[in-house]
């Protein structure tokens, strides 16, 4: 018996979904308690369209989470093509910091994501992306040879564990600079 074919997603539906995710990312960062209705209105879509794509708030938060983690993973090779290894790592950390702010703002959704085992799904590709950046830095003798991706990710976990606050962006950037300086210490000895 032949399986029924799934209907291809229409390009306007894909555009709506992408626009909703982009609006949600910004909205949740600014106002973690924002409603689906307010996001739908800002995205210029009706309630039916919103609920067809995201039947509940957690589904939308998880979609933002997935999109951002995938973008973070995909950024590593592009950054290495465009920048020297240490600058690529700094830029990747800046993206990670932005992701950390979104993740912190949507902490309940991330807890839901962890329960849904998304953390383990994305952990290996994130480690691989970071390992690629660190490997390039080691090969260029810009980073100390004993750094490991899992340890570095643990070091920068403050990005999504801190309580935020009005000066969080500046403090986060300062702490990332300290981490990068530590990764460089003893690099060319």
BASEBA-873841 format. One record per atom (N, C-alpha, C): residue number from 1; residue in three letters; atom name; z, x, y. Coordinates in Angstrom, 1 decimal. Layout:
<nodes>
    n  res  atom       z       x       y
  NUM  ALA    CA       Z       X       Y
...
</nodes>
This chain:
<nodes>
    n  res  atom       z       x       y
    1  UNK     N     0.0     0.8    -1.2
    1  UNK    CA     0.0     0.0     0.0
    1  UNK     C     0.0     0.9     1.2
    2  UNK     N    -0.9     0.6     2.2
    2  UNK    CA    -1.0     1.4     3.4
    2  UNK     C     0.1     1.0     4.4
    3  UNK     N     0.7     2.1     5.0
    3  UNK    CA     1.7     1.9     6.0
    3  UNK     C     1.1     1.4     7.3
    4  UNK     N     1.7     0.5     8.0
    4  UNK    CA     1.2     0.0     9.2
    4  UNK     C     1.3     1.2    10.2
    5  UNK     N     0.2     1.3    11.0
    5  UNK    CA     0.2     2.4    12.0
    5  UNK     C     1.0     2.0    13.3
    6  UNK     N     1.8     3.0    13.8
    6  UNK    CA     2.5     2.7    15.0
    6  UNK     C     1.5     2.7    16.2
    7  UNK     N     1.8     1.8    17.0
    7  UNK    CA     0.9     1.7    18.2
    7  UNK     C     1.2     2.9    19.1
    8  UNK     N     0.2     3.5    19.6
    8  UNK    CA     0.4     4.6    20.6
    8  UNK     C     1.1     4.1    21.8
    9  UNK     N     2.0     5.0    22.3
    9  UNK    CA     2.6     4.6    23.6
    9  UNK     C     1.6     4.7    24.7
   10  UNK     N     1.6     3.7    25.5
   10  UNK    CA     0.7     3.6    26.7
   10  UNK     C     1.2     4.7    27.7
   11  UNK     N     0.2     5.2    28.4
   11  UNK    CA     0.5     6.3    29.4
   11  UNK     C     1.5     5.8    30.5
   12  UNK     N     1.3     4.5    30.9
   12  UNK    CA     2.2     3.9    31.9
   12  UNK     C     3.6     3.8    31.4
   13  UNK     N     3.8     3.5    30.1
   13  UNK    CA     5.1     3.4    29.5
   13  UNK     C     5.7     4.8    29.4
   14  UNK     N     4.9     5.8    29.1
   14  UNK    CA     5.4     7.2    29.0
   14  UNK     C     5.8     7.6    30.4
   15  UNK     N     5.0     7.3    31.4
   15  UNK    CA     5.4     7.6    32.8
   15  UNK     C     6.6     6.9    33.3
   16  UNK     N     6.8     5.7    32.9
   16  UNK    CA     8.1     4.9    33.2
   16  UNK     C     9.3     5.6    32.6
   17  UNK     N     9.1     6.0    31.3
   17  UNK    CA    10.2     6.7    30.6
   17  UNK     C    10.6     8.0    31.3
   18  UNK     N     9.6     8.8    31.6
   18  UNK    CA     9.8    10.1    32.3
   18  UNK     C    10.5     9.9    33.7
   19  UNK     N    10.0     8.9    34.4
   19  UNK    CA    10.5     8.6    35.7
   19  UNK     C    12.0     8.2    35.6
   20  UNK     N    12.3     7.3    34.7
   20  UNK    CA    13.7     6.8    34.5
   20  UNK     C    14.6     8.0    34.2
   21  UNK     N    14.1     8.9    33.3
   21  UNK    CA    15.0    10.1    32.9
   21  UNK     C    15.2    11.0    34.1
   22  UNK     N    14.1    11.2    34.9
   22  UNK    CA    14.3    12.0    36.1
   22  UNK     C    15.2    11.4    37.1
   23  UNK     N    15.1    10.1    37.4
   23  UNK    CA    16.0     9.4    38.3
   23  UNK     C    17.4     9.4    37.8
   24  UNK     N    17.6     9.2    36.5
   24  UNK    CA    18.9     9.2    35.8
   24  UNK     C    19.6    10.5    36.0
   25  UNK     N    18.8    11.6    35.8
   25  UNK    CA    19.4    13.0    35.9
   25  UNK     C    20.0    13.1    37.3
   26  UNK     N    19.3    12.8    38.3
   26  UNK    CA    19.7    13.0    39.7
   26  UNK     C    20.9    12.0    40.0
   27  UNK     N    20.8    10.8    39.5
   27  UNK    CA    21.8     9.8    39.8
   27  UNK     C    23.1    10.1    39.1
   28  UNK     N    23.0    10.5    37.8
   28  UNK    CA    24.3    10.8    37.1
   28  UNK     C    24.9    12.0    37.6
   29  UNK     N    24.2    13.0    38.2
   29  UNK    CA    24.7    14.2    38.8
   29  UNK     C    25.5    13.8    40.0
   30  UNK     N    25.0    12.9    40.8
   30  UNK    CA    25.6    12.5    42.1
   30  UNK     C    26.7    11.4    41.8
   31  UNK     N    26.5    10.5    40.9
   31  UNK    CA    27.4     9.4    40.6
   31  UNK     C    27.4     9.1    39.1
   32  UNK     N    28.3     9.8    38.4
   32  UNK    CA    28.4     9.7    36.9
   32  UNK     C    28.6     8.3    36.5
   33  UNK     N    29.1     7.4    37.3
   33  UNK    CA    29.4     6.0    36.9
   33  UNK     C    28.2     5.0    37.2
   34  UNK     N    27.1     5.6    37.6
   34  UNK    CA    26.0     4.7    38.0
   34  UNK     C    25.6     3.7    36.9
   35  UNK     N    25.1     2.6    37.3
   35  UNK    CA    24.7     1.5    36.4
   35  UNK     C    23.3     1.7    36.0
   36  UNK     N    22.9     1.1    34.9
   36  UNK    CA    21.5     1.1    34.4
   36  UNK     C    20.7     0.3    35.4
   37  UNK     N    21.2    -0.7    36.0
   37  UNK    CA    20.5    -1.6    37.0
   37  UNK     C    20.1    -0.7    38.2
   38  UNK     N    21.1     0.1    38.7
   38  UNK    CA    20.8     0.9    39.9
   38  UNK     C    19.7     1.9    39.6
   39  UNK     N    19.8     2.5    38.4
   39  UNK    CA    18.8     3.5    38.0
   39  UNK     C    17.4     2.8    37.9
   40  UNK     N    17.4     1.6    37.3
   40  UNK    CA    16.1     0.9    37.1
   40  UNK     C    15.5     0.6    38.5
   41  UNK     N    16.3     0.1    39.4
   41  UNK    CA    15.9    -0.2    40.7
   41  UNK     C    15.3     1.0    41.4
   42  UNK     N    16.0     2.1    41.4
   42  UNK    CA    15.6     3.4    42.0
   42  UNK     C    14.3     3.9    41.4
   43  UNK     N    14.1     3.7    40.1
   43  UNK    CA    12.9     4.1    39.3
   43  UNK     C    11.8     3.2    39.5
   44  UNK     N    12.0     2.0    40.1
   44  UNK    CA    11.0     1.0    40.4
   44  UNK     C    10.5     0.3    39.1
   45  UNK     N    11.4     0.1    38.2
   45  UNK    CA    11.1    -0.6    37.0
   45  UNK     C    12.0    -1.8    36.8
   46  UNK     N    11.6    -2.8    36.1
   46  UNK    CA    12.4    -4.0    35.8
   46  UNK     C    13.5    -3.7    34.7
   47  UNK     N    14.4    -4.7    34.6
   47  UNK    CA    15.5    -4.5    33.6
   47  UNK     C    14.9    -4.5    32.2
   48  UNK     N    13.8    -5.3    32.0
   48  UNK    CA    13.2    -5.3    30.6
   48  UNK     C    12.7    -3.9    30.2
   49  UNK     N    12.0    -3.3    31.2
   49  UNK    CA    11.5    -2.0    30.9
   49  UNK     C    12.6    -1.0    30.7
   50  UNK     N    13.6    -1.1    31.5
   50  UNK    CA    14.8    -0.1    31.3
   50  UNK     C    15.4    -0.3    29.9
   51  UNK     N    15.7    -1.6    29.5
   51  UNK    CA    16.3    -1.8    28.2
   51  UNK     C    15.4    -1.6    27.0
   52  UNK     N    14.1    -1.7    27.3
   52  UNK    CA    13.2    -1.4    26.2
   52  UNK     C    13.2     0.1    25.8
   53  UNK     N    13.3     0.9    26.9
   53  UNK    CA    13.4     2.4    26.6
   53  UNK     C    14.8     2.8    26.3
   54  UNK     N    15.8     2.2    26.9
   54  UNK    CA    17.2     2.7    26.8
   54  UNK     C    18.1     1.5    26.7
   55  UNK     N    18.3     1.0    25.4
   55  UNK    CA    19.1    -0.2    25.2
   55  UNK     C    20.5    -0.2    25.7
   56  UNK     N    21.1     1.0    25.9
   56  UNK    CA    22.4     1.1    26.5
   56  UNK     C    22.6     2.4    27.3
   57  UNK     N    23.6     2.5    28.0
   57  UNK    CA    23.8     3.6    28.9
   57  UNK     C    23.9     5.0    28.1
   58  UNK     N    24.5     5.0    27.0
   58  UNK    CA    24.6     6.2    26.2
   58  UNK     C    23.2     6.7    25.8
   59  UNK     N    22.3     5.8    25.5
   59  UNK    CA    20.9     6.1    25.1
   59  UNK     C    20.2     6.9    26.2
   60  UNK     N    20.4     6.4    27.4
   60  UNK    CA    19.8     7.1    28.6
   60  UNK     C    20.5     8.4    28.8
   61  UNK     N    21.8     8.5    28.8
   61  UNK    CA    22.5     9.8    28.9
   61  UNK     C    22.0    10.8    27.9
   62  UNK     N    21.9    10.4    26.7
   62  UNK    CA    21.4    11.3    25.6
   62  UNK     C    20.0    11.7    25.8
   63  UNK     N    19.2    10.8    26.4
   63  UNK    CA    17.8    11.2    26.7
   63  UNK     C    17.7    12.3    27.7
   64  UNK     N    18.6    12.1    28.8
   64  UNK    CA    18.7    13.2    29.8
   64  UNK     C    19.1    14.5    29.2
   65  UNK     N    20.1    14.4    28.4
   65  UNK    CA    20.7    15.6    27.7
   65  UNK     C    19.6    16.3    26.9
   66  UNK     N    18.9    15.5    26.0
   66  UNK    CA    17.8    16.1    25.2
   66  UNK     C    16.7    16.8    26.1
   67  UNK     N    16.3    16.0    27.1
   67  UNK    CA    15.2    16.6    27.9
   67  UNK     C    15.7    17.9    28.6
   68  UNK     N    16.9    17.9    29.1
   68  UNK    CA    17.4    19.1    29.8
   68  UNK     C    17.5    20.3    28.9
   69  UNK     N    18.1    20.0    27.7
   69  UNK    CA    18.2    21.1    26.7
   69  UNK     C    16.9    21.7    26.3
   70  UNK     N    15.9    20.8    26.0
   70  UNK    CA    14.6    21.2    25.6
   70  UNK     C    13.9    22.0    26.8
   71  UNK     N    14.1    21.6    28.0
   71  UNK    CA    13.5    22.3    29.1
   71  UNK     C    14.2    23.7    29.3
   72  UNK     N    15.5    23.8    29.0
   72  UNK    CA    16.2    25.1    29.1
   72  UNK     C    15.7    26.0    28.0
   73  UNK     N    15.5    25.5    26.8
   73  UNK    CA    14.9    26.3    25.7
   73  UNK     C    13.5    26.8    26.0
   74  UNK     N    12.7    25.9    26.5
   74  UNK    CA    11.3    26.3    26.8
   74  UNK     C    11.2    27.2    28.0
   75  UNK     N    12.2    27.3    28.9
   75  UNK    CA    12.1    28.1    30.1
   75  UNK     C    12.2    29.6    29.7
   76  UNK     N    12.9    30.0    28.7
   76  UNK    CA    13.1    31.4    28.4
   76  UNK     C    11.8    32.2    28.3
   77  UNK     N    10.9    31.8    27.4
   77  UNK    CA     9.7    32.7    27.4
   77  UNK     C     8.9    32.7    28.7
   78  UNK     N     8.8    31.6    29.4
   78  UNK    CA     8.1    31.5    30.7
   78  UNK     C     8.7    32.4    31.7
   79  UNK     N    10.1    32.4    31.7
   79  UNK    CA    10.8    33.3    32.7
   79  UNK     C    10.5    34.7    32.4
   80  UNK     N    10.5    35.1    31.1
   80  UNK    CA    10.2    36.5    30.7
   80  UNK     C     8.8    36.9    31.1
   81  UNK     N     7.9    36.0    31.0
   81  UNK    CA     6.5    36.3    31.4
   81  UNK     C     6.3    36.6    32.9
   82  UNK     N     7.2    35.9    33.7
   82  UNK    CA     7.0    35.9    35.1
   82  UNK     C     8.0    36.9    35.8
   83  UNK     N     9.0    37.3    35.2
   83  UNK    CA    10.0    38.1    35.8
   83  UNK     C    10.5    39.3    34.9
   84  UNK     N    11.1    40.3    35.5
   84  UNK    CA    11.7    41.3    34.7
   84  UNK     C    12.9    40.7    34.0
   85  UNK     N    13.3    41.4    32.8
   85  UNK    CA    14.3    40.7    31.9
   85  UNK     C    15.6    40.3    32.6
   86  UNK     N    16.2    41.2    33.5
   86  UNK    CA    17.4    40.8    34.1
   86  UNK     C    17.3    39.6    35.0
   87  UNK     N    16.2    39.6    35.8
   87  UNK    CA    16.0    38.5    36.7
   87  UNK     C    15.7    37.2    35.9
   88  UNK     N    15.0    37.3    34.8
   88  UNK    CA    14.7    36.2    33.9
   88  UNK     C    16.0    35.6    33.4
   89  UNK     N    16.9    36.5    33.0
   89  UNK    CA    18.2    36.0    32.5
   89  UNK     C    19.0    35.4    33.6
   90  UNK     N    19.0    35.9    34.8
   90  UNK    CA    19.7    35.3    35.9
   90  UNK     C    19.2    33.9    36.2
   91  UNK     N    17.8    33.8    36.2
   91  UNK    CA    17.2    32.5    36.5
   91  UNK     C    17.5    31.5    35.4
   92  UNK     N    17.5    32.0    34.1
   92  UNK    CA    17.9    31.1    33.0
   92  UNK     C    19.3    30.6    33.1
   93  UNK     N    20.2    31.5    33.5
   93  UNK    CA    21.6    31.1    33.7
   93  UNK     C    21.7    30.1    34.9
   94  UNK     N    20.9    30.2    35.9
   94  UNK    CA    20.9    29.2    37.0
   94  UNK     C    20.5    27.9    36.4
   95  UNK     N    19.5    27.8    35.6
   95  UNK    CA    19.2    26.6    34.9
   95  UNK     C    20.3    26.0    34.0
   96  UNK     N    20.9    27.0    33.3
   96  UNK    CA    22.0    26.6    32.5
   96  UNK     C    23.2    26.0    33.3
   97  UNK     N    23.4    26.6    34.5
   97  UNK    CA    24.4    26.1    35.4
   97  UNK     C    24.1    24.7    35.9
   98  UNK     N    22.8    24.4    36.2
   98  UNK    CA    22.4    23.1    36.6
   98  UNK     C    22.6    22.1    35.5
   99  UNK     N    22.3    22.5    34.3
   99  UNK    CA    22.5    21.7    33.1
   99  UNK     C    24.0    21.5    32.9
  100  UNK     N    24.8    22.5    33.1
  100  UNK    CA    26.2    22.3    33.0
  100  UNK     C    26.8    21.3    33.9
  101  UNK     N    26.3    21.3    35.2
  101  UNK    CA    26.8    20.3    36.1
  101  UNK     C    26.4    18.9    35.7
  102  UNK     N    25.2    18.7    35.2
  102  UNK    CA    24.8    17.4    34.7
  102  UNK     C    25.6    17.0    33.5
  103  UNK     N    25.8    18.0    32.6
  103  UNK    CA    26.6    17.7    31.4
  103  UNK     C    28.0    17.4    31.7
  104  UNK     N    28.6    18.1    32.7
  104  UNK    CA    30.0    17.8    33.1
  104  UNK     C    30.0    16.4    33.7
  105  UNK     N    29.0    16.0    34.5
  105  UNK    CA    29.0    14.7    35.2
  105  UNK     C    28.8    13.6    34.1
  106  UNK     N    28.3    13.9    33.0
  106  UNK    CA    28.1    12.9    32.0
  106  UNK     C    28.9    13.3    30.7
  107  UNK     N    30.1    13.7    30.9
  107  UNK    CA    30.9    14.2    29.8
  107  UNK     C    31.1    13.2    28.7
  108  UNK     N    31.2    12.0    29.0
  108  UNK    CA    31.4    11.0    28.0
  108  UNK     C    30.1    10.9    27.1
  109  UNK     N    29.0    11.0    27.7
  109  UNK    CA    27.7    11.0    26.9
  109  UNK     C    27.6    12.2    26.1
  110  UNK     N    28.1    13.3    26.6
  110  UNK    CA    28.0    14.6    25.8
  110  UNK     C    29.0    14.5    24.6
  111  UNK     N    30.1    13.9    24.8
  111  UNK    CA    31.0    13.7    23.7
  111  UNK     C    30.3    12.8    22.6
  112  UNK     N    29.6    11.8    23.1
  112  UNK    CA    28.8    10.9    22.2
  112  UNK     C    27.7    11.7    21.5
  113  UNK     N    27.1    12.6    22.3
  113  UNK    CA    26.0    13.5    21.7
  113  UNK     C    26.6    14.4    20.6
  114  UNK     N    27.8    14.9    20.9
  114  UNK    CA    28.4    15.7    19.9
  114  UNK     C    28.7    14.9    18.6
  115  UNK     N    29.2    13.7    18.8
  115  UNK    CA    29.4    12.9    17.6
  115  UNK     C    28.1    12.6    16.9
  116  UNK     N    27.0    12.5    17.6
  116  UNK    CA    25.7    12.2    17.0
  116  UNK     C    25.1    13.5    16.5
  117  UNK     N    25.9    14.6    16.5
  117  UNK    CA    25.4    15.9    16.0
  117  UNK     C    24.3    16.5    16.7
  118  UNK     N    24.1    16.2    18.0
  118  UNK    CA    23.0    16.8    18.8
  118  UNK     C    23.4    18.2    19.1
  119  UNK     N    24.7    18.5    19.2
  119  UNK    CA    25.1    19.9    19.5
  119  UNK     C    24.5    20.8    18.5
  120  UNK     N    24.7    20.5    17.2
  120  UNK    CA    24.2    21.4    16.2
  120  UNK     C    22.7    21.4    16.1
  121  UNK     N    22.1    20.3    16.5
  121  UNK    CA    20.6    20.2    16.5
  121  UNK     C    20.0    21.2    17.5
  122  UNK     N    20.6    21.3    18.7
  122  UNK    CA    20.1    22.1    19.7
  122  UNK     C    20.7    23.5    19.8
  123  UNK     N    21.8    23.7    19.2
  123  UNK    CA    22.5    25.0    19.3
  123  UNK     C    21.6    26.1    18.8
  124  UNK     N    21.0    26.1    17.6
  124  UNK    CA    20.2    27.2    17.2
  124  UNK     C    19.0    27.5    18.1
  125  UNK     N    18.3    26.5    18.7
  125  UNK    CA    17.2    26.9    19.6
  125  UNK     C    17.7    27.5    20.9
  126  UNK     N    18.9    27.0    21.4
  126  UNK    CA    19.5    27.5    22.6
  126  UNK     C    19.9    29.0    22.4
  127  UNK     N    20.5    29.3    21.2
  127  UNK    CA    20.9    30.6    20.9
  127  UNK     C    19.7    31.5    20.8
  128  UNK     N    18.6    31.0    20.2
  128  UNK    CA    17.3    31.8    20.0
  128  UNK     C    16.7    32.1    21.4
  129  UNK     N    16.8    31.1    22.3
  129  UNK    CA    16.2    31.3    23.7
  129  UNK     C    17.0    32.4    24.4
  130  UNK     N    18.3    32.3    24.3
  130  UNK    CA    19.2    33.3    25.0
  130  UNK     C    19.1    34.6    24.3
  131  UNK     N    18.9    34.7    23.0
  131  UNK    CA    18.8    35.9    22.3
  131  UNK     C    17.5    36.6    22.7
  132  UNK     N    16.4    35.8    22.9
  132  UNK    CA    15.2    36.4    23.4
  132  UNK     C    15.3    37.0    24.8
  133  UNK     N    16.0    36.4    25.7
  133  UNK    CA    16.3    36.9    27.0
  133  UNK     C    17.1    38.2    26.9
  134  UNK     N    18.2    38.1    26.1
  134  UNK    CA    19.1    39.3    25.9
  134  UNK     C    18.3    40.5    25.3
  135  UNK     N    17.5    40.2    24.3
  135  UNK    CA    16.7    41.2    23.6
  135  UNK     C    15.8    41.9    24.6
  136  UNK     N    15.1    41.2    25.5
  136  UNK    CA    14.3    41.8    26.5
  136  UNK     C    15.1    42.7    27.4
  137  UNK     N    16.2    42.2    27.8
  137  UNK    CA    17.1    43.0    28.7
  137  UNK     C    17.6    44.3    28.0
  138  UNK     N    17.9    44.2    26.7
  138  UNK    CA    18.3    45.4    26.0
  138  UNK     C    17.2    46.4    25.8
  139  UNK     N    16.0    45.8    25.5
  139  UNK    CA    14.8    46.7    25.3
  139  UNK     C    14.4    47.4    26.6
  140  UNK     N    14.7    46.7    27.8
  140  UNK    CA    14.4    47.4    29.1
  140  UNK     C    15.6    48.2    29.5
  141  UNK     N    16.6    48.3    28.7
  141  UNK    CA    17.8    49.1    29.0
  141  UNK     C    18.5    48.6    30.3
  142  UNK     N    18.4    47.3    30.5
  142  UNK    CA    19.1    46.7    31.6
  142  UNK     C    20.4    46.0    31.2
  143  UNK     N    20.5    45.8    29.9
  143  UNK    CA    21.8    45.1    29.4
  143  UNK     C    22.4    46.0    28.4
  144  UNK     N    23.7    45.9    28.3
  144  UNK    CA    24.4    46.7    27.3
  144  UNK     C    23.9    46.3    25.9
  145  UNK     N    23.9    47.2    24.9
  145  UNK    CA    23.3    47.0    23.6
  145  UNK     C    24.1    46.1    22.7
  146  UNK     N    25.4    45.9    23.0
  146  UNK    CA    26.2    45.2    22.1
  146  UNK     C    26.4    43.7    22.4
  147  UNK     N    25.6    43.2    23.3
  147  UNK    CA    25.8    41.8    23.7
  147  UNK     C    25.1    40.9    22.6
  148  UNK     N    25.7    39.8    22.3
  148  UNK    CA    25.2    38.8    21.3
  148  UNK     C    25.1    37.5    22.0
  149  UNK     N    24.1    36.7    21.7
  149  UNK    CA    23.8    35.4    22.3
  149  UNK     C    25.0    34.4    22.2
  150  UNK     N    25.6    34.4    21.0
  150  UNK    CA    26.7    33.4    20.8
  150  UNK     C    27.9    33.7    21.6
  151  UNK     N    28.2    35.0    21.8
  151  UNK    CA    29.3    35.4    22.6
  151  UNK     C    29.0    35.2    24.1
  152  UNK     N    27.8    35.4    24.5
  152  UNK    CA    27.4    35.2    25.9
  152  UNK     C    27.4    33.7    26.2
  153  UNK     N    27.0    32.8    25.3
  153  UNK    CA    27.0    31.4    25.5
  153  UNK     C    28.5    30.9    25.6
  154  UNK     N    29.3    31.5    24.8
  154  UNK    CA    30.8    31.2    24.9
  154  UNK     C    31.3    31.6    26.2
  155  UNK     N    30.9    32.8    26.7
  155  UNK    CA    31.4    33.3    28.0
  155  UNK     C    31.0    32.3    29.1
  156  UNK     N    29.8    31.8    29.1
  156  UNK    CA    29.3    31.0    30.2
  156  UNK     C    29.6    29.5    30.0
  157  UNK     N    30.4    29.2    29.0
  157  UNK    CA    30.8    27.8    28.7
  157  UNK     C    31.6    27.2    29.8
  158  UNK     N    32.2    28.0    30.7
  158  UNK    CA    32.9    27.5    31.9
  158  UNK     C    32.0    26.6    32.7
  159  UNK     N    30.7    26.7    32.6
  159  UNK    CA    29.8    25.9    33.4
  159  UNK     C    30.0    24.4    33.1
  160  UNK     N    30.3    24.0    31.9
  160  UNK    CA    30.5    22.6    31.6
  160  UNK     C    31.9    22.3    31.3
  161  UNK     N    32.8    23.2    31.4
  161  UNK    CA    34.2    22.9    31.2
  161  UNK     C    35.0    22.8    32.4
  162  UNK     N    34.5    23.3    33.5
  162  UNK    CA    35.3    23.3    34.8
  162  UNK     C    35.3    21.9    35.3
  163  UNK     N    36.3    21.6    36.2
  163  UNK    CA    36.5    20.3    36.8
  163  UNK     C    35.6    20.0    38.0
  164  UNK     N    34.7    20.8    38.3
  164  UNK    CA    33.8    20.5    39.4
  164  UNK     C    34.5    20.8    40.8
  165  UNK     N    34.3    19.9    41.7
  165  UNK    CA    34.9    20.0    43.0
  165  UNK     C    33.9    20.4    44.0
  166  UNK     N    34.2    20.3    45.3
  166  UNK    CA    33.2    20.5    46.3
  166  UNK     C    32.6    21.9    46.4
  167  UNK     N    33.4    22.9    45.9
  167  UNK    CA    32.9    24.3    46.0
  167  UNK     C    32.4    24.8    44.6
  168  UNK     N    32.2    23.9    43.7
  168  UNK    CA    31.9    24.3    42.3
  168  UNK     C    30.6    25.1    42.2
  169  UNK     N    29.5    24.7    42.9
  169  UNK    CA    28.3    25.4    42.8
  169  UNK     C    28.4    26.9    43.2
  170  UNK     N    29.1    27.1    44.3
  170  UNK    CA    29.4    28.5    44.8
  170  UNK     C    30.2    29.3    43.8
  171  UNK     N    31.3    28.6    43.3
  171  UNK    CA    32.2    29.3    42.4
  171  UNK     C    31.4    29.6    41.1
  172  UNK     N    30.6    28.6    40.6
  172  UNK    CA    29.8    28.8    39.4
  172  UNK     C    28.9    30.0    39.5
  173  UNK     N    28.2    30.0    40.6
  173  UNK    CA    27.2    31.1    40.9
  173  UNK     C    28.0    32.5    40.9
  174  UNK     N    29.1    32.5    41.5
  174  UNK    CA    29.9    33.7    41.6
  174  UNK     C    30.4    34.2    40.2
  175  UNK     N    30.8    33.2    39.4
  175  UNK    CA    31.3    33.6    38.0
  175  UNK     C    30.1    34.0    37.2
  176  UNK     N    28.9    33.4    37.4
  176  UNK    CA    27.8    33.9    36.6
  176  UNK     C    27.4    35.3    37.0
  177  UNK     N    27.5    35.6    38.3
  177  UNK    CA    27.2    37.0    38.8
  177  UNK     C    28.2    38.0    38.1
  178  UNK     N    29.4    37.6    37.9
  178  UNK    CA    30.4    38.4    37.3
  178  UNK     C    30.0    38.6    35.8
  179  UNK     N    29.6    37.6    35.2
  179  UNK    CA    29.1    37.7    33.7
  179  UNK     C    27.9    38.6    33.6
  180  UNK     N    26.9    38.4    34.5
  180  UNK    CA    25.7    39.3    34.5
  180  UNK     C    26.1    40.7    34.7
  181  UNK     N    27.0    41.0    35.7
  181  UNK    CA    27.4    42.4    36.0
  181  UNK     C    28.1    42.9    34.7
  182  UNK     N    28.9    42.1    34.0
  182  UNK    CA    29.5    42.6    32.8
  182  UNK     C    28.5    42.9    31.7
  183  UNK     N    27.5    42.1    31.6
  183  UNK    CA    26.4    42.3    30.6
  183  UNK     C    25.6    43.6    30.9
  184  UNK     N    25.6    44.0    32.2
  184  UNK    CA    24.8    45.2    32.6
  184  UNK     C    25.7    46.5    32.4
  185  UNK     N    27.0    46.3    32.4
  185  UNK    CA    27.9    47.5    32.4
  185  UNK     C    27.6    48.3    31.2
  186  UNK     N    27.3    49.6    31.3
  186  UNK    CA    27.1    50.5    30.2
  186  UNK     C    25.7    50.3    29.6
  187  UNK     N    24.8    49.7    30.3
  187  UNK    CA    23.5    49.5    29.7
  187  UNK     C    22.7    50.7    29.5
  188  UNK     N    22.7    51.7    30.5
  188  UNK    CA    21.8    52.8    30.3
  188  UNK     C    22.6    54.1    30.1
  189  UNK     N    23.9    53.9    29.6
  189  UNK    CA    24.7    55.1    29.4
  189  UNK     C    24.2    56.0    28.2
</nodes>
